[in-house]
Amino acid sequence: MISTTFITPLTSMPTVSSLDKDSNNLSSNEENSELSFSETLKQKIQNVKDLEQKSLDSAYAVSMGQTEDIEGAMIDATKASVAIETAVQITTRAVNAYKEIVQMQI
């Protein structure tokens, strides 16, 4: 006997016209909330600084005995470390791309 419990019924897919309406709404929302490159960069750098400060605060709280959440402190430290490493990699890639553009012959 073949079991039919693994067969799931198909559901109808949305029409293309409804997808176009959703994408138009999305793009108009993106245009209204779009930030400049420098503002976005400042915001992301501030996010990295906030993660680093949160890591320092949680490590200080654990070391002073204010909390016993060592796992949370380690997670905060890892998040900050990954954010800093990512920011360094992005900076390096941006500088390398700029150098390549400057060296291009027109």
LORO-604957 format. One record per residue (C-alpha): residue number from 1; residue in three letters; y, z, x. Coordinates in steps of 0.2 Angstrom, whole numbers, plus 5000, padded with zeros to 4 digits. Layout:
N
n:res:Y:Z:X
NUM:ala:Y:Z:X
...
! end
This chain:
106
n:res:Y:Z:X
1:met:5000:5000:5000
2:ile:5017:4996:5006
3:ser:5030:5010:5004
4:thr:5047:5004:4997
5:thr:5056:5020:5001
6:phe:5063:5011:5017
7:ile:5071:4997:5007
8:thr:5089:5000:5003
9:pro:5097:4990:4989
10:leu:5111:4978:4994
11:thr:5129:4982:4989
12:ser:5142:4969:4985
13:met:5154:4965:4999
14:pro:5173:4964:4996
15:thr:5180:4947:4994
16:val:5190:4938:5007
17:ser:5206:4939:4997
18:ser:5205:4958:4996
19:leu:5202:4959:5014
20:asp:5218:4949:5017
21:lys:5228:4960:5006
22:asp:5222:4975:5016
23:ser:5226:4967:5033
24:asn:5244:4963:5026
25:asn:5247:4981:5021
26:leu:5241:4986:5038
27:ser:5251:4975:5048
28:ser:5267:4979:5038
29:asn:5264:4998:5041
30:glu:5261:4995:5060
31:glu:5278:4986:5061
32:asn:5287:5000:5053
33:ser:5279:5013:5064
34:glu:5278:5003:5080
35:leu:5286:5012:5095
36:ser:5293:5004:5111
37:phe:5282:5003:5127
38:ser:5293:5017:5135
39:glu:5292:5028:5120
40:thr:5273:5026:5119
41:leu:5271:5029:5138
42:lys:5282:5045:5136
43:gln:5272:5051:5122
44:lys:5255:5048:5131
45:ile:5261:5057:5146
46:gln:5267:5072:5136
47:asn:5249:5072:5128
48:val:5242:5073:5145
49:lys:5254:5087:5150
50:asp:5250:5096:5134
51:leu:5231:5095:5137
52:glu:5234:5102:5155
53:gln:5244:5116:5148
54:lys:5231:5121:5135
55:ser:5218:5121:5149
56:leu:5228:5132:5160
57:asp:5232:5144:5145
58:ser:5214:5145:5140
59:ala:5208:5148:5158
60:tyr:5221:5162:5160
61:ala:5215:5170:5143
62:val:5197:5170:5150
63:ser:5202:5177:5167
64:met:5213:5191:5159
65:gly:5199:5196:5147
66:gln:5209:5191:5132
67:thr:5195:5180:5125
68:glu:5177:5177:5129
69:asp:5177:5159:5124
70:ile:5172:5152:5141
71:glu:5164:5137:5134
72:gly:5181:5132:5125
73:ala:5190:5135:5142
74:met:5178:5123:5150
75:ile:5180:5110:5137
76:asp:5199:5111:5138
77:ala:5198:5109:5157
78:thr:5186:5094:5155
79:lys:5198:5086:5143
80:ala:5213:5089:5154
81:ser:5203:5082:5169
82:val:5198:5066:5160
83:ala:5215:5064:5153
84:ile:5223:5065:5171
85:glu:5210:5054:5178
86:thr:5213:5041:5165
87:ala:5232:5042:5167
88:val:5229:5039:5186
89:gln:5218:5024:5183
90:ile:5230:5016:5171
91:thr:5245:5019:5183
92:thr:5235:5011:5197
93:arg:5230:4996:5187
94:ala:5248:4994:5181
95:val:5255:4995:5199
96:asn:5241:4982:5204
97:ala:5245:4970:5190
98:tyr:5264:4972:5194
99:lys:5260:4968:5213
100:glu:5250:4953:5207
101:ile:5264:4946:5196
102:val:5277:4949:5210
103:gln:5266:4939:5222
104:met:5264:4924:5211
105:gln:5272:4908:5216
106:ile:5282:4899:5203
! end
